[in-house]
Amino acid sequence: MRGVSKRFGAVVANDQVDLDVFPGEVLALLGENGAGKSTLMRLLYGLYPPDAGHINIDGRDICFASPRDAMAAGIGMVFQQFSLLPNLSVLENLLVAWPKAPWWQGCHRPVMRDVLVWLEKLAPSLDPNRRVSDLAVGERQIVELAKVLNLDPRVVILDEPTSVLTPDETARLHGFVRNLAAEGKAVIFITHKIGDVKACADRVAVMRQGRLVEQGVSSDKSSDEIIRAMVGQAVVSRAGPATPASPVPRLQIFKLSTSPDDAHCPVDGLTLTVGRGEVVGIAGVVGNGQTALAEAIAGLTRVVSGEITLDGVSLACLDNGLPPATSALAYIPERPIDNAVVADLDLATNLDFRRLRDQPFFSADLDRTGRAATLIDDYDVRPRNPHLAAGSLSGGNLQKLVIARELSGSPDLVVACYPTMGLDLIAADAVRQRMFEHAARGSAVLWMSEDLDDLLQYAHRIAVLFNGRLMGVVPREGASRDRIGRLMAGIEDELHVA
């Protein structure tokens, strides 16, 4: 890529970028949210035409009119936002994307075996007949990757592939990425995680504010050098929230069970308390009841038995199927694009959702845009335009938009499901500090995270879920990766503290 530029209105997403990618290598493409990484790769994938510059493949200048042209040229991309059809099975999703798929599947069993080759390599235990809507987020990521690899691409673009994977799944993915490079493929690995770079990257390229600011061999770069190139400064690790002396219970969950008919793994007889000013982390392999627990607290799914109360007031879904009307709960869901925003509405309207209940139906809120602009600035949502449609934002900025709406008030309870997923180091630190500020003011914080190191460093206690059951609750002082890992694997801990 030479002199590649892309502008969206007044926003310069890519500014005169020069980038080389070679066969048989893994290039880690790093940068803050909104640095232009995904836009640059979407230019390569044919989703957008570049405004300036040119792209050359195998010595020949190309200009893709669509992703179909890019795929025909051997370029495949796995997006951060999934494109699977949720009501179809895994196998059906793979067949839909496969150019050799027969029009009638029943008589082509050998073809079906061929389309499942990559899935069996990536996740041998994943049943191809399962419906996609029933899969955990990490499993969906694997299906997306198998779908792209079935096209036998020469260039594989992975956009934040480890942001939704467990440590074991991440390590397995790193191994597959190295195998792809060993086969002669060029792999572009968009990531914020230094661990990804050290585990599998040959070279690094760092973007900041639309420009390519650093390139080099990954082994020649220290973690601090890479971070400084990404954010323009050194990142200082901040202290976690102070431990409350004797937290008064705020959120109380007693023998909670949710319906096994829901798409998510149900919660089974869970009892847990979160006190005033306390941060309780939820650890577990994705798909072990975290989503059901969060949605039950938020009133989005029915409770089969048990109780959920906040300061003595029930939060359970009502008999008419509606959640209780309470502004005391801030809820950051697992997949914001699916259930936290209306993609076609602008940022200002999405940021105002929590206030709609209190406004007259025909009110003209002249200050909505001004309030939205302030939140967008405070939470560093990019581009900083309240009139943009929410669906136009990158995954990380969409996450920050939802966090801005939910954490800008004064909630008594914060339920945060993977709030730093896909965020860069500075943005992730800012989100954590916002949660800890609420805890310091007396809020109860229930924090589900894919990053076990974060929970070990910051949470006052860590509750571990396995197959919908609470395996144990471990205080920060007694927690370790090994101990939490054993509970995550379903191994009983004789030392666990409830």
N, C-alpha and C positions, 0 to 999 in steps of 0.2 A: 504494500500500500504506500503510495507516494503523494504527499500533499493533500491528503483526504480531509475534506471539511464538510460539516453538515450543520445547518442552521434551522431552528424552528422559531419563526418570528424573530423576536429580538434575542432569543437565547442561542448562543453558539455552543452546540453540543460537542462537536469535534472541530479542532482548529489546526489545520496543516499537519496532520499526523502522518509520520513515516513509520512503517512497521514491517518487519520481515518475519516469516514463519517457515521453518524448514521441515522436510520429511524426517520422520524418526525422532522428533523432539516434542517435549511438553513445554509450552510457553505459558507461564503464569501471568495473567493480566490483572493487575491490581489497581486500586484507587478507591477514594471515598464514594459514598452514594452520590450519584449525579456527576461523577467525574467524566462520564462519556464512554465507559467501557462497553456497555450493552449496545449503545447506539452504534459504535464502531463495528461491532460484530454483526449487527443487523444490516449495516451497509454491505458487509461481506456476504451475508446470507440472502441478499436481494429483497429485503423488506422495504428498504428505502433506497432511492438513488442518491449518490453523493452530489453535493452542490459544486465541489471542485476536487481536483486530483484524479488519480486513476488507480485501479486495482489490476494487478498482473498475476496470472496463474500460469506456471510452467512457461514463462517467457512470452505470454500472449495477453494483451490488454483485454479485459472483459467488462461488460456492463450488463448485469443481470436485471431483467425486467420483473422477476418474481422469485420467490423461494424455489419454485419448480425448476427454474433455470439453474439456480445454485445447486440444488440436489442432483440435477443431471450432470453437473460439472464435478460432483464428488464432495460437496460441502454439506455437512449435517450439523444441526444445532439443537441442543437440549435447553429449553427455556426455563427460567426461574418460575414463571407462571405456567402451570401445566396446561396442555391442550388435549387431554384425554376426554373421551365421551363417557361420562359417569354411569350411564344406564346400560352400557355394553360390558361384556366380559373382557378380561385381559387379552385373551386370544383374539376376540373380535376387534379390539383396538389395534392390535398388531397387524391383523389382516387388512384393516381399513387403510393403513399407511403403507402397506407393502405393494409395490408395483406389480408383483407376479401373482397377486391374490386371484383365485378363480372366482367367477361369478356365482358358482354353486359350490359351496364348501363341502357338501356331504360326500362327494366322490373323490376327494383329493387329500386323503390322509397323509401321503408323503409330503405334500406341500405344507400341511399343518406342522409336521415335524420340523421342516426347514425353518418355518417362521418362528419356532420356539427355541432355536439353537442358542441365541444370545441370552434369552431370558433364563434358560437353564444354567448358563454359565454364571450369570450375575446373581440369580436367586433360585437355586435348585429346589427350595422348599415352597416356592410360591405357586399356588394352584392356578393354572391359566384359565380355569372356568369360573373363577371368582369374579363377581361384579366389581368394577373399578370403584364405585361409590362405597364399597365395603372395605377398601384398602386403607391402611395407614399412609400418612404423608410420605414416609421413607419408601414404602413399597411403590407408591405412584411414581416417585422419582426414578426408581429402577426400571419400571415399565417404559417410561419416557426414553430412558437411555437405550433400552433394548430396541425400541421402535426406530430410533435413529441408526443404531448399529446394523439393523437389518438391511439398510440401504447401502451398506458397504462403502461408507464415505472415506475419502482420502484425507480430508480435513474435518476434525470433530471439534465443535465448539461447545463447551460445557459452561453454562451460566449459573454460578453459585451452586454447584451440584451437591456440596456437602452440608449446606445450610439446614437440611431437613433430615440428615442421616445420623444414626447412632454411631458411637465410636467404632464398633465392630464393622458396621456397614461402611463407614468412612475408610477404614483400613483396607477393606476388601476392594472398594472403589479405587483407591490409590494403586493397588496392585494391578487392577485391570487397565488403568490408564497407562501404567508403565508397559504392560503387555501390548497395548495398542501402538505405542511408540516403537516398541521392538519390532512390530510388524511393518514399520515404515510409514505409519500414519502420522500426520501432524495434529497435535492436540493443543487447543487453546483453552486454558483453564481459568475462567474468571472467578476470582475469589477475594475475600477479605482476610482469610486466615493464613497466618504465617506457617501454621502446621501443614497446610496443603502444599505450600511452596517447598518446605524442607523435605516433605515426604516424597514428592514425585516430580518437581519441576526441574528442567535443565536450564532454562533461562527465565528471567523476570522482565516485565515491561510495566512501568508504573505511569498511570495517568492522573493528572490533577487539573481541574477546571478546563477539561476538554483538550488539553495538550499532553503529549507524551513527554514526560520529564526525566525518565530514567530507564535505561536498559542495561542488561548485563547477565553474566553467568550467575545462577542462583547460589552456587557454592562460594562465590566471591563476595556475597552480600550478607552482612549480619542482619539479624532481626531488627535491631534498632535502626540500621541504615534504611531498610525497606520501609519501616513505619514512618521514619522522618520524611522519606520521599513521598509517601502517600498523603500525609497530612500537613507537611511543611513544618513540622515541629516534633519534638520528642513527646511521648505520651507518658504521663506520670500516673502510676496506679494509685487510686484513691482508696481511702479506708471505707469499710462497709458501715452499715447502720449500727448505732450503739445498741447494746443489749438492754432491753427494758428490765428493770429490777424485778418486778413481779407482775407480768402482763395480765390485765383484766380480760377475761374472754370476751371476744366480740363476735367472731364467726364460730358457730358451734354446729358440727355435723354429727348426727347420731344414727348409727346403724343404717346408713344410706344405701339403697339399692335402686338401680335404674333398670329400665326395660331391656331384656335381651333381644327384643325385636328391632331395636334401633341399629343403625349402620355401624355404630361405634362399639367397641368392647365395653360391656356394661360394668358399672361399679357394683361390688357385692359386699354389703354389710360394713361399709366404711364408717369409722368414727374418728373425728379429728377436730381439734380446737385451734384457732388462731387468735392470739391475744391483741390487745391494744398496743400499737407500736411494734408489733412483731412481724418479721419476714419469714414465712415458712416456704421452703422450696419443695417442689414436687419433682422427684426423679423417677425415671423408668424408661424402658425402651418404648419408642413411639408406638401407640396402639394398644396400650395396656390399661386403658380406663381414664387417661388424663382428659380427653375431650368430653367424655360422658360426665365426669365430675364437674368440669368447668361449666358445661351447658346446664347441668342441673342447678348449680348455684345461680346462674344467670337467668333461670326460669325458662330456658329454651327447650327443655325436655322434661317429660313427666317423671315423677318420683314414684317408684313402685311401693317402697316402704322406707321408713325412717324420717328424720327431720333435718331441715337446714334452717338455722335462725341467725339473724344479724341483730345484735343487741336485743334479743328476745322476740324479734318480729320474723315471722316465717317468710322464707324466700322460695318455698316450693311452688311449682307450677299449679295454678288454680284449677278447679274442677272444669271450668269452661275452656281450658286449654291456653289461657292467657297468663303471661308472667305477671307478678305483682308490680304495680307502678311504684318504683322507688328510684330516686336520684342518688341514693347513698352508695350505689354500686358502680364502679368503673370496671368495664369488661373489655379486655383486649383479646379478641379471638385468635385461633390458630391460623386461619386463612382469611385475612382481611378482605381480599378481593371477592370472596364468596359470600361473606355474611357480615361485613362491617361497613361497606360503602355501597352507594349506588353509582356505578361506573359512569353512567351518562350524565349525571348531575355535576355541577361545578364544585370546586373545593370549598367555597364559602357555604354552600348549602349542606354539604356533607359535614362540615364542622359545626353546623347549627342544629343537627338532629336532636341533641340532648335537650335543647331549649324549646322544641316545637310544641311539646305538651303544655307548656305554660303560656303560649302565645295565642291571642285571638285568631280565629280562622282567617279573617280578612285583614290582619294587621300588615302594615307596610313597615318592615324593619329596615330603616335607612342605614343603620350602623352595622349591618351584617358583614359587608365587605371589609369595613375597617377592622372589625374584630377578627375576621379571618386573616387579614394581612398581618395582624400582630401575632397571632398564633403560628402562622406559617413562618414568620421570621424567628420567633422564639424557639421553635422546634426544628428549624433549618430544613423545611420542606422545599425541595427544588423541582421545577422552576417555581419562583415565588410570585405566582400569578393566581389570585383567588378565583379568576374566571375560567381557568382551565378545567376540563372534565377530569374527574378522578381517575378514570380508566386510562388516561394518557401518562400517568406517573409510572416510574420504575417501581419494582417491587419494594425496594428499601424506602423510597419516598412515600409510597402508599402506606407502608407500615408506620412511618413517622406521622402521617396525616391522622391516622386512627388514634395513635398515642396522644397526639396533641388534643384531640377532642376529648378523650377519656380522662386524661390526667390533668386537664386545665382547671377542673373544678376542685371541690373539697370533699371527695368521697370518704365514706367510713370504711369501705372495703374495696380493695383493688384485686381483681383476678386477672392475672397477666399470663397468657399462654404464648410462650416462646417470643417475648416482645423484642428481643435483640436479634432474632433470626434474620440473616441477610443484611445486617447493618454493619457499617465499617466501625473501626475501633473507637473513633471519637463519638459517633452517633450512639453506639452501644453503651458507652460510658455515660453519656448524657441521659439515656433512658433509665439506666440503673439509678442514677442520682435522683431523678424525678420520683421514682418509686420510693427511694429511701427518705426523701423529703416528706412524702405523705406518711410514711411510717413514723418519722420523728414528730409529726403533728398528731399522732394517735391512731392513724388508719391501721387496719389489719391488712396485710399483703400476702396473697397466695400466689406464688411465682413458679410457673412451670417452665423449665429450661432444658434445652438439648445440650447445654454446656455444663458438664458436671463440675469443671473447675470453678465456674462462676458460683454455683451453689455452695461448693465447699468453702469458698472464700467469703461469701457475703451473707448467706442465709443463716438465721439464728438456729433453725432446725431444718432437717431434711426428711421428708416423708417419702417412702419408696413404694411405688405401685407395681404389682405384677399380676397380670391376668385379672385386673379389676379389684384385686384385694390389696389391702394395706399390709405390707410386709414388716414395716417397722418405722419408727420415727427416731432419728438420731440427732442429738444436739451437735452444734458446730464443734465443740471441744472434743467429741468422741468420734468424729466423722473422718473417713479416709476413702480414697478411691477404691481400695480393695474391699472394704467393708460395704460401701454403698453398691459396688459392682456385684457382690454376692447376693445382696437383697434384690437387685434388678434382675438377676438370673433366677429368682425364685427360691434361693437357698435360705432357709430359716437362720436367723441370727439369735443365738442364745443371749446376746447382750443388748438386744434392741430395747429402746426406751420408748414407750407409747405416750 
